[in-house]
Amino acid sequence: MSGEIFRDIVAFITIARERSFTRAAAELGVSQSALSHTIRNLEARLGLRLLIRTTRSVSPTEAGLRLLERVSPRFDVIADELASLSELGSKIAGTVRITASDFAWNTFVWPRLSPALRHYPDVQLEVSNDPALTDIVADRFDAGIRPGDRLGKNMASVRISPDWRNVIVASPDYLSGKDLPLTPEDLVRHACINTRYAMKEGISPWELKKGDGVQACRVDGPLIFNTVYAALDAALAGYGLAYVPEILARPGLENGRLQAVLEAWCPPRQGFHIFYSSERQLLPALSMIIETLRYEPGFMPSCTKQAAGNP
């Protein structure tokens, strides 16, 4: 059955309910002559007279009344469902899947998002705390959190944090009696605590400043973790040098449990961004999350989780 007959039936139902071609034409946004042509075509297609027209009124025939009583409620149900779908498109509800490292999540995302979510009980948030460079499209995530220099192709993004940097730290106990490293080349004489963020990836290099650029420095040591929190704990415990976010190391630096080295060699990194496919429609729930996290100058991040060794 062609779509044309459905349009014709809608026209018939409108006329039969309004009992007027004039009012029906105004409601449907068509001319009276076009509406008359539509009804003639419908009646010819069905081989039945559907409306009785006089100079003063319009009323359905017996066949028209039957059509109105049987079909009209079904069209009402369809109209209601379409209206519900339209509301769903604007209602802040549904499931949003996000991937983010535990550091990004605990420091820049959750402290701001948690209060907002209380106002949206119909939003279900599924979070994967994964530091790997996840393909959000292939793994069916709606969005990811990643530094601005690690965004994928064909991705839209919004900054959610200020720039930040990693620092090289160790406990005073570990450094006691050792020569402090003065250049990145000196790291070969030290136990360095490494990170590997995905088993299929290599050990993450330490990105240190070299001249006007940044150089990937490979280091070696007895421990490898997939989270900066564990690396920081190991540094606090005296196992060696760790390259961790300065914001996480700050409490240990302030209370003397950690000491920074090679600070001049630790460059800033681009702030975190929430990114998502530029080819997909942005759902209202995700839009709410993006606007909640959008970075504003002056925003001070908060660490909701400290390393286990910190007081």
C-alpha positions in Angstrom: 0.0 0.0 0.0 1.5 3.3 -1.0 2.1 6.2 1.3 -0.3 8.3 -0.7 -3.4 6.5 0.6 -2.3 7.2 4.2 -2.1 10.9 3.5 -5.6 10.7 1.9 -7.0 8.9 4.9 -5.6 11.6 7.2 -7.3 14.2 5.1 -10.6 12.2 5.2 -10.5 11.9 9.0 -9.8 15.6 9.4 -12.8 16.5 7.2 -15.1 14.0 8.9 -14.2 15.3 12.4 -14.4 19.0 11.5 -17.5 18.5 9.3 -16.0 21.2 7.1 -13.7 21.4 4.1 -12.8 24.9 5.1 -11.7 24.1 8.6 -10.0 20.9 7.5 -8.0 22.7 4.8 -6.9 25.3 7.3 -5.8 22.6 9.8 -3.9 20.6 7.1 -2.4 23.7 5.5 -3.8 23.0 2.0 -6.3 24.6 -0.3 -9.9 23.5 -0.3 -9.7 22.5 -4.0 -6.6 20.3 -3.3 -8.5 18.7 -0.4 -11.5 18.0 -2.6 -9.3 16.4 -5.2 -7.7 14.3 -2.5 -11.1 13.0 -1.3 -12.2 12.3 -4.9 -9.1 10.2 -5.5 -9.6 8.3 -2.2 -13.2 7.5 -3.0 -12.3 6.4 -6.6 -9.5 4.2 -5.2 -11.9 2.5 -2.7 -14.9 2.5 -5.0 -17.1 4.0 -2.2 -18.7 7.3 -1.4 -17.2 8.5 1.9 -18.7 12.0 2.4 -22.0 13.6 1.7 -21.5 17.3 0.8 -24.1 20.0 0.8 -23.8 23.7 0.6 -24.1 23.9 4.4 -22.5 20.8 5.8 -20.3 17.7 5.3 -21.1 14.4 6.8 -19.8 10.8 6.4 -21.7 8.2 4.6 -22.3 4.8 6.2 -19.0 3.6 4.6 -17.3 6.8 5.7 -18.5 6.5 9.2 -17.2 2.9 9.4 -13.9 4.0 8.1 -13.8 6.8 10.6 -14.7 4.6 13.6 -12.3 1.8 12.6 -9.3 3.6 11.3 -9.3 6.9 13.2 -8.3 5.4 16.6 -5.3 3.7 15.0 -4.1 6.9 13.5 -4.4 8.6 16.9 -2.2 5.9 18.4 0.4 6.4 15.7 0.3 10.2 16.3 0.7 9.7 20.0 3.7 7.4 19.5 5.3 9.9 17.1 4.8 12.6 19.7 6.4 10.5 22.4 9.4 9.9 20.1 9.7 13.6 19.6 9.7 14.2 23.3 12.4 11.5 23.7 14.6 13.4 21.4 14.5 16.4 23.7 14.2 14.8 27.1 17.4 14.4 29.1 17.2 10.6 29.6 18.7 7.4 28.4 22.1 5.6 28.7 25.4 7.4 28.0 28.6 5.3 27.8 31.9 7.0 28.5 35.5 5.8 28.6 38.1 7.7 30.6 41.3 7.0 32.6 40.8 6.8 36.3 43.0 10.0 36.8 40.9 12.0 34.3 37.7 10.7 35.8 38.5 11.2 39.5 40.2 14.6 39.0 38.3 16.5 36.3 35.0 14.6 35.6 33.4 13.1 38.6 33.7 16.1 41.0 31.7 18.3 38.5 29.4 15.7 37.1 28.2 14.0 40.3 26.2 17.0 41.5 24.6 17.5 38.1 23.5 13.9 37.7 21.3 14.2 40.8 19.0 16.5 38.8 18.6 13.9 36.0 17.3 10.7 37.4 16.4 9.3 34.0 20.0 9.4 32.8 22.0 6.1 33.2 25.7 6.6 33.0 28.0 3.7 32.2 31.7 4.4 32.7 34.8 2.4 31.7 37.9 3.6 33.6 40.4 2.5 30.9 43.6 4.5 30.2 44.0 2.9 26.8 43.3 4.9 23.6 40.0 3.3 23.1 38.2 3.4 19.7 34.9 4.8 21.0 33.1 4.1 17.7 34.2 0.5 17.4 33.6 -0.2 21.1 30.2 1.6 21.1 31.0 4.4 23.5 29.1 7.7 23.2 32.1 9.7 24.3 35.6 9.5 25.7 37.9 11.6 27.9 41.4 12.2 26.5 44.2 14.9 26.4 43.7 17.3 23.6 46.8 15.9 21.7 45.4 12.4 21.8 42.0 12.9 20.0 41.1 10.6 17.1 40.1 11.6 13.6 36.6 12.7 12.7 35.9 13.6 16.3 34.3 16.6 17.8 35.6 17.7 21.2 35.1 20.1 24.1 37.9 21.1 26.5 37.0 20.1 30.1 40.3 20.9 32.0 43.2 23.3 32.1 46.6 22.2 30.9 48.4 20.0 33.3 51.8 18.2 33.5 53.5 15.1 34.8 56.4 15.4 37.2 59.2 12.9 38.1 59.1 12.2 41.8 60.6 9.8 44.3 60.7 9.4 48.0 63.6 10.9 50.0 64.5 7.4 51.2 65.0 6.2 47.6 67.1 9.3 46.7 69.2 9.1 49.8 72.9 8.4 48.9 72.2 8.6 45.1 73.2 11.2 42.6 70.2 13.2 41.6 69.5 13.0 37.8 70.4 16.3 36.1 69.4 15.3 32.6 67.1 12.7 31.1 70.2 10.6 30.2 70.9 10.2 33.9 67.6 8.2 34.4 69.4 5.1 33.1 71.1 4.9 36.5 67.9 4.9 38.4 65.0 2.5 39.0 62.0 3.9 37.2 58.4 2.9 37.7 56.8 2.4 34.3 53.2 2.4 33.0 51.6 0.3 30.3 48.0 1.3 29.6 47.0 -1.6 27.4 48.6 -5.1 27.0 48.7 -4.7 23.3 50.6 -1.4 23.6 54.2 -0.8 24.6 55.4 0.7 27.9 54.5 4.4 27.9 57.6 6.6 27.4 58.2 9.6 29.6 57.6 12.7 27.4 60.4 15.1 28.5 61.4 18.5 27.2 64.4 18.5 24.9 65.3 21.8 23.4 62.2 23.3 21.8 60.4 20.0 21.5 59.3 17.0 23.5 61.3 13.8 23.4 59.9 10.3 24.3 62.3 9.0 26.9 62.4 5.2 27.5 63.2 4.2 31.0 63.6 0.9 32.9 62.8 -0.4 36.3 61.4 -3.2 38.4 57.7 -2.2 38.3 55.1 -1.7 35.6 51.5 -0.5 36.3 48.5 0.4 34.2 47.4 3.3 36.5 49.2 6.4 37.8 47.8 5.8 41.3 49.7 2.6 41.7 52.9 4.2 40.3 52.6 7.0 42.8 52.1 4.5 45.6 55.3 2.7 44.6 57.2 6.0 44.5 55.9 6.8 48.0 57.1 3.4 49.1 60.6 4.0 47.9 60.7 1.8 44.8 62.1 4.4 42.5 61.2 7.4 40.3 57.7 7.7 39.0 56.3 10.0 36.2 52.9 11.0 37.5 50.4 14.0 37.3 51.7 16.9 39.4 48.2 17.4 40.9 48.4 13.9 42.4 51.9 14.2 43.6 51.4 17.7 45.2 50.3 16.4 48.7 53.4 14.3 48.9 55.6 17.1 47.7 54.1 19.5 50.2 54.5 17.2 53.2 58.0 16.1 52.3 57.2 12.4 51.4 58.1 13.1 47.8 60.8 15.0 46.1 60.7 16.2 42.4 63.6 15.9 40.0 64.2 17.2 36.5 61.3 19.7 36.9 62.6 21.8 34.1 62.3 18.9 31.8 58.6 18.2 32.5 56.5 20.1 29.9 52.8 20.9 30.2 50.2 18.8 28.4 47.1 19.9 26.7 44.0 19.8 28.9 41.5 16.9 28.8 38.7 17.0 26.3 35.5 15.1 26.1 35.3 13.8 22.5 32.6 12.1 20.4 31.9 11.2 16.8 31.1 14.2 14.7 29.0 12.0 12.4 26.5 11.0 15.1 23.5 12.9 16.4 24.3 14.4 19.8 21.7 13.0 22.3 20.3 15.4 25.0 21.8 13.4 27.8 25.3 13.6 26.3 24.8 17.3 25.6 24.0 17.9 29.3 27.2 16.1 30.3 29.3 18.0 27.8 27.9 21.4 29.0 28.4 20.4 32.6 32.0 19.5 32.0 32.9 22.4 29.7 36.0 24.1 30.9 35.8 27.6 32.2 39.0 29.6 33.1 39.5 29.7 36.8 38.2 26.1 37.3 40.3 24.4 39.9 40.4 20.6 39.7 39.8 18.4 42.7 41.3 15.1 43.5 38.6 12.8 44.8 41.0 9.9 45.1 44.5 10.0 46.5 47.3 7.4 46.3 47.0 4.8 49.0 50.2 6.0 50.6 49.0 9.6 51.1 47.5 10.6 54.4 
